[in-house]
Amino acid sequence: MRRILLNLPLHAIGAAEEGGVRLLVEATEKHLPLASTNDGDYIPQERMDTLFEPFAVSSERGHGPGRRIVYQIVQQLDDEIEVERLPGYTTFKVGIPYGHTA
């Protein structure tokens, strides 16, 4: 879980244009939903298929290994990453089940 909490916002900071990053952590009874939003470049549909591949280039500022790490941990926890892409911002959402430590 520490790796997700570290890599998710670091990825957002690296992708942000004007430093516009927001991290939302909200506990429920069974999950710890996390949402990381940045104001970086819009992710086109053609990049979505490889977004979580190792060293998938998403911008000139980075190659996405942190995103891959988060993806692998979330998969091991039997959960999913949701990506919301709109002009002006991108949000990565994950839900971590309680009782797991990663």
Secondary structure, DSSP 8 states (H G I E B T S, - for coil): -HHHHHHHHHHHHHH-SSS-EEEEE---SSEEEEEEEE------HHHHTTTTSTT---BTTB--HHHHHHHHHHHHTT--EEEEEETTEEEEEEEEETT---
